[in-house]
Structures are given as C-alpha cells and as structure tokens.
Amino acid sequence: MLTKSLRGRDFITLRDFSKHEIVTILETALALKSDYGIGRPHKVLDGRTLFMLFFNPSMRTRNSFEAGIFQLGGHAHFLEPGATRVPSLEGEDIAYKTERISDVARTLNGMGDCIAIRILGDVTGWEYDKGLRIIREFAKWADIPVINMEDNVYHPCQGIADVMTMWELFGRDLRGLKLGVSWTFSGSTKKPIAPHHDVMYAASFFGPNIVYARPPELRIDPDVEAAIKANVEANGGTYQISDRFEDAFADADIVYAKNHVCLDLLPPVQPKPKHEEMEKLFAKYKHWIADAKHMKMGKDHIKYMHCLPCERAQEVSDEVMDSQKWAAVWTEAENRLHGQKAVMALIMQPTGLP
C-alpha cells in the first residue's frame, strides 16, 4: 500500500506531483478507506506528531486531519496563532506579537514530524500569493514535511478528495465525462478561488472534458488555467470557458458549482480589496444557483459537488443539497479524511516501512 517515493515530500500544490504520484495518493486513500470500513487498524504513523497551524476557522479540514492522524496512530497539536506569537515573514516583525517563521519552523522541526498550515483571506489582506509564500517559507526552514491545508491559490487536499469521489462514482478513467465547474452567487465576497483551481487541476490528470462557467467579469488565475488546459489535453480531455451558467450543467456528468472571489478586485490588481464593488457585481448574478432546474439539464446520473461550507439558497438549493440522487457532497466531505490520511501516511512514514 505504501511507497517510499513520497517520504519526506512537502504537499503544498498538486503541481509539484506527477500523475503517477497522484495515482499513488489516490490508491492509498482508497485502501485506507477500505481498511477503515471493515475496522482493520492501520497505525502506520504510530507515535508521529502533526503540528497544525490554522490562521482561519475550519470544520472539515481540522476534524479530518485530527481524526486522520489519530487513526494512523499519531497525534495532532492544534496551534492557534492568537494563542501564540503569530508567525511572520521577514520584514513584518512586530515586537512582542510575532515570531519569525524561520524560528517557528526550526523549533517545530525538532519536536515533531510534519507541519500543516491553513492561511488565506482576511489574515493575508487578500494579497493573492501571501499565504502561499508563508507556507513555502515554513517549508524552506523545516526539514520535516509541510502540508498546505489551503491558501488563496491552492487547496490540494480538497483536490485529492474531489478526484477520489469522482473515481468512486465513475471509475478511474474520466475521459469522455463532462465536468462542469461553475461560479455561483453568494452574498459573501470572501470565498476563495483555490477549490476551483484544484478540482480542475486534479481532475485534469484523468482526461475529462472540463467546462468552466463564470460571469464575464470573473476569471481564475491564468497561470493555473494554462496548467489545467495543458494537463487535461495531454490526458485526452478538453478545457472550455463559458459565460453562460447553463453551459456547466448541459449534458454534464459532474457539476462542481460554488462561489469564488473576483481576482480583479483584490490585490495585487487593486491596492486594497474592493469588497463593496464585488458585492454589487455578484448581485447581478443572483440567478446563478445550482437548483433542480439546472441539475435536470445534465445526464440522468449527474452529481453535484461542493467543497463546503455552502450557502444554501444562494450557491445551491436545499433540494439539490439534500437530494440522494444528486448530492455527492457528503461522500466528498468524508473523502477529505481518507485522502489526507493517504498524504500523511506517504510523506510522514518512518524509514523502514515496507
């Protein structure tokens, strides 16, 4: 089940991994899920320690990591920046309030086996790559692996859970399937774009036909988009963009529909976040909601996915969220546990495991 090839690796973005390595993670996740389902112990990380730094609130990510490391035989330490000095980049030090990341990383490095970090949104001032830079700074100074639990750009753990769910629903070869990924309305202007990036990038290894629908004023990161397009085409699929909401649903096998921020109203495009302008922009598209009318445009077996938490009656209707036929979100959420267990088992495994 385990391979030595990923031992000691950081897990910061899926773009650092080959298709073979992504498949290894997914196969390990499925094996661990099977073991868990029949009550077979798999304490491959007995005595190992995971340090978790959450700069943002979390329900699924925190609980899946804490439960996961426990099921693998290890232990999680929850480090809340407000309860300690806040780790800071060089040049952002505040006396008696912050501690340089180089110091924090090297301290934790001597006490445990992995550091996992979530940092995005308000705590970064919505500076697009700041969270990613902070995570990479930890990785620079720590010899132990670093896991990205989400920043403004990437959410690799979610991408693994998403594709694991697709595999369980439709098999490992996604060629010929349509994956509709769409922006939806929300009254919030603070929903990250990272899940959109990583559901498409993770799926691109397996060749679906991806349609990304968004209002014309919105976009994803062009660098990430280019990587998605190149990767999916190399694996037998296609990538298209549409400004029609319905195009994500029409004849789709899977729809991943949720809100995300407008990058052009945030730094570095703007000197400061323009949330009021974003709110007005979003209000023009209140009809962009994943409801029964739109789900019926897809194939009869169409499934709805969302990383959660969702805004009911804004992003998605109750009818869709609570539908046994359409909603794959609960399996998707459960797979966060098994996907992250696979990542931890592979990168944290002690030397000498078979």
N, C-alpha and C positions, 0 to 999 in steps of 0.2 A: 504493500500500500504506500509506503513512504519511499521517497527518493532522496539521495544525498545532494542532488544538483541545486536545490534551493536553500540549503542550510546556510544561515548567516546573511541571507539577502535582505535588503530593505524592501518594503512593499509600499511604495509611495505613489506610483502610477502604473497602470497596466501597460503603458507604452514602453516600460523597461523590460517587458517579458515577451518571449516568443510564443507562437501558437502552441508548440509542444509543452511549454511551461504552463500556459493557461489550461491546457487539457489536463496536465498533471494535477493542478489545483482542483479542477472540477471533478476529476475521477476520485481524488482523495476525499473531497466533500461528500460525494455520493456514497463512498464506502463508509465514512464516519456516520452518515445519516442512517445507513442500513444497520450498523452496529448499535446505534442509539435506539433505533426502533425495536430491536429484539433484546435490548438490555445487556448487550455484550460490552464489558468495560474496555476502554481504550486509553489508559492513562500513560500515554507516550511522553508526556511532559511532567512526569512526577517530580515535584519539588521545584519546578521552574516558576519564575516570578515575572509578571507583566505589570509595568507601570503605565497607567492610563491618565493622560492629561486632557481634560475637557475644558476648553475655553467657552463652550456653548452647551446649552441644555441638550439632553439626549434621553430617549427612552429605549428604542430598539438597539442602537449601537452599544450603549453602555451595558444593557442587560444581556445582549448576545455575547459580548466579549467576556463579561464576568462569568456567565453560565458556561461559556465555552472553555475558558481556561480551567475552570473547576472540573469540568467533565474530562478534560485531558490530564488531570492530576496536578495542575498548577494552581497558582493563586494570583489574584488581581489586586493591585493597590490603586485606589481612586484618588488622584491628586487634583484638587480643585484650586486653580490659580488664586482665587480670592482668599484661600486659607493658607497660602504660602506666598513668598515673593513671586511676582509674575516674571516668567522667563522672557528675556528681551534680547533683541538684536543689538549688535554693536552700534553705538550712536544714539540709542533710545533708552539709555540707562536713566533711572530716577532713583536718587539716593533713598535708601530705607524702604523702597517699594518694589524694585525689580532686582533680578539677578541675571547676569549674562547667560545666554543659552549655552555657551561653551562650558561654563561652570556647572550648570544643572545637568547637562548631558554626561559630562565626565563623572559627576557624582553618582548618578543613577547607573551608569555603566558598571561601576564597581559593586553594585548591590543587587542587580537582577539580570534578566535575560532578554528583555525586549521593552521598547518604549513605544506606546501608541498615542497619537495626538489627533484631536479634532480642533480646528481653528478656522473660522470663516465669519463672514458677515460683519456685524457691528464692531466686534472686537478688533477687526482689521481695518476699520474705517472704510470698508468696502473697496479697499485697494486690491485690485484683482488678484495679483500673484503674491500678496504678502503672506498669507497663510502657508502657501506652498514654500516660500522662501524660509519661513520659520521651521517648517518640518524638515526641509533639506539641511538647515543649519544644525538641527539635532543630529541628523544622520552624519554630518561632517565630523562631529566631535565624539560621537558614540561608536564604540566598536561592536556593540550589540545591535540587532536589527531594529529598525524603526518602521512602524506601520502608520499609514495615513488613514485616519478614521473619518476624513472629509475635510477638504479645504474649499476655497471658492472655485477652483478649477476642476479638481478630480475627486471622485468618490469610488475608489477601486473595489472596496469591499462590497458595495452595492452592485457594481457591475458583475462581480462573480455570482452573487445571489440571483441576479436577474437572468443570466445565461443558464445557470443551474436549473432555474424554474422552466425556462424555455426547453432545455434538454428533456426534462421530465414530462413536459406537455407534448412535445413534437419530435423528440429524438435529437441525436447529436448533429445531424446534417440539416442545417437551416436553409439550404439552397432551395429556391422556389417558393419559400414562405415570404409573406409580406409583413414587415414590422413597421407599423405606423407609430411615429414618435411625434407628439404634438405639445405645443404650449397650450395652456388653458387659462381661463380667467381666475383671478384671486383678488380679494380686497387687500391682500398683503403685497408689499413691494420688496419683500426680503427673502424670497425663496431662491435658493442657489441654483445655478445652472449645471453644477457638477454631475447630478444624476443623469441629465440628458446626455452629457458628454460620454459618460461611461457605459450607459446601457447600449448606446450605438457603437462605441469602440469595442466593447467586449463582444457584442454580437457579431461585429464585422469579421471576426476570425472564422465564422461558420457560414458566411455567404448568403444571408437573407437579402431581400430587396427592401431597402430602408427608404421610407418617405418621411421627411421631417417637415411638419407643417407649423407655421408661425405667422403672425401678422407681419406685414412688410416692414414695419419699423423695428422688428426684433431679429436677432441672429444668435448663433453660437460662436464660439471662438474660431476664427478662420483657420488657425493652425491645427486645432483639434479636428475641425471639419475636414481639412485636407487629408489628415491621417486616417479618418474614418473612411473617406471615399477611396483612398488608395488601397486600404486594407480590405475593404469589402469587395472591391473589384478584383483584387488579387485572389480572393477566395470564392469567386463565382457569383457574387451578388451585385447589386446596384445601389446607388445613392441618389436621391432626388430631393429637391426643396420645393415647397409649395406655400403659397399664402392663402390657401383655402383649407379651412378646418376639416371639411368633409373628405379631403384627399387622404388624410391619415387613416380614415376608417374604411373607405370604399374597398371592398374585397380583401380586407386585412385579416390575417390570422391572429396577430397580436397587436394591441394598441397600448402604448405607454404614454399617457396623457396627464401632464401636470404643469403647473405654472413655473416660470423662471423669470429672473430679473432681466431688465433691459441693459445690456452691457454699455450701450452708447450714452446712458445717463448715469454712469458710475465712473470713478477713477479707473484707469488713467485718462479716459476720454474726456471726462469732466474733472475740474479741480476738486469738487466735492460731490457727494451723492445727491441726486436730484429726485428724491422720493415723491415729492408732490407732483412733479411733472410725470413721473412714472405712473402714479395713481390715476391721473387724468387719461393717460394713454391706455392703461388697462381697461378703464371704464368704457372705452369704445368697443370692447370685445367681450362684453358680459355674456353674449350668446355662445361663446366658445366653452362649452361644458360637455363632458363625456356623459351623455344620458342615453336612455334606451333608444331614442330615435337614431342617434348616431351609431350605437353599437349594432343596430339591425342593418346597417349598411355593409357590415363586414360579413365574412363567411359564417356559416351556422355555428362553427366551433370557436368563434373569436373569443379571445381572452383579454381582460383588462388588467393592466399592471400599473403600479404606482409605488414609489419608494416609501411613502408615508412619512410624517402625518399628512393627511389630505384635508382640504377644506371642502366639507360636504356642502352641496347646493351651490358651490362656486366652481370648483375644479371638476367635480364628479357628483352625480346624483346618488341619493340613497338607493334607488332601485338598482343601479349598477354595482355599487359597493357591496350591497347585501345579497346580490344575486349568486346563487350556487352555480348557475350556468356560466356567467361572465367573469366573475371576480377571481383572479389568481393572486390577489394581493396577500392573502393570508399564508399561502404556501411560499410566496416570495419573501415575506417577513420571516417566516420560520427558517428559510434557507440562509438568512443572514447568519444564524447560529452555525450551521454546518459549513458554510463557505469560509467563515472566519476561523473556525476550528481547523480547517484544512490549511489555511495560510499559516496559522500559528504552529501547527504540527510540523509543517515543512520547513519553515525558516528558523524555528526555535529548537528543533530536535537536537538532542545531545549527540556528540560524537560517539559512534559505536552502535547506533541503531541499525538494524538490518535494512 
